[in-house]
Amino acid sequence: MITVHHLNNSRSQRVLWLLEELELPYEIVRYERDAKTMLAPPALRRVHPLGKSPVLTTDDGLVLAESGAIVETVIERFGQGRMTPPAGSPEALRYRYWLHYAEGSAMPPLLLKLIFDKIESSKMPFFAKPIAKAIAGKAKSSFITPNIATHLDFMEGELGKSEWFAGDAFTGADVQMSFPVEAAQARGGLDASRPKLMAWLARIHARAAYKRALERGGPYGLLS
Ligand SMILES: N[C@@H](CCC(=O)N[C@@H](CS)C(=O)NCC(=O)O)C(=O)O
């Protein structure tokens, strides 16, 4: 049996979605973020030393973290050729590219945005507030916001070439890309001015497996 160690409102939602797409049986062990810090509970460290979600475990002793590695491994082991382009095709290279790009390139500026937004709005002594605001504002205007925009333009352009990230077929690359694109819509300025990305989001959200994964995973804040 496959077990997904699932943190609410997190990247593990896309692992549930992948398993629903492949119609594989799985169980969920749930973890709740600390309401104040938003961090995962210590119990997750007993599953994997980093204590982050997702982690996937199997009865035969596999303990796998890192969502890109999970998506790739699940498709390789259990996909029976589904959700991955034919080996050696140009699409296979694109598939690999997006699997890495999602966490390696797209997420870092979005995470920085989240951190600096929090710094701006967090409680602190009154005399520190203007300094913190000025530093956060400068980091966002000079680096973070333009970087996010460059990534969004790039993704928009790529989706102008084909319906799905790796080509004309829906693959694990679309599952892996869902989190950064959803995060960009929630807090990175993605809106109707990038119609290809918005249409792609509408397509993934309309999939029956995506909806089933939401039902099993529970509330998913990035969509609200
Ligand atoms: N690159 C990792 C990131 C894992 C990660 O940061 N997960 C977040 C959830 S979206 C987490 O567990 N946060 C809680 C914490 O850091 O305590 C992946 O894609 O799996």
The ligand as a Gaussian input file, in Angstrom:
#p B3LYP/6-31G(d) Opt

LIG

0 1
 N       10.998000      20.955000      -2.438000
 C       10.206000      20.228000      -1.458000
 C        9.581000      21.236000      -0.516000
 C        8.903000      20.601000       0.665000
 C        8.242000      21.657000       1.538000
 O        8.818000      22.717000       1.827000
 N        7.011000      21.390000       1.968000
 C        6.270000      22.333000       2.753000
 C        4.791000      22.209000       2.428000
 S        4.291000      22.982000       0.973000
 C        6.373000      22.010000       4.229000
 O        6.433000      20.861000       4.601000
 N        6.301000      23.057000       5.072000
 C        6.223000      22.930000       6.485000
 C        7.527000      23.175000       7.194000
 O        8.486000      23.652000       6.576000
 O        7.580000      22.900000       8.405000
 C        9.164000      19.393000      -2.216000
 O        8.825000      19.744000      -3.339000
 O        8.711000      18.380000      -1.686000

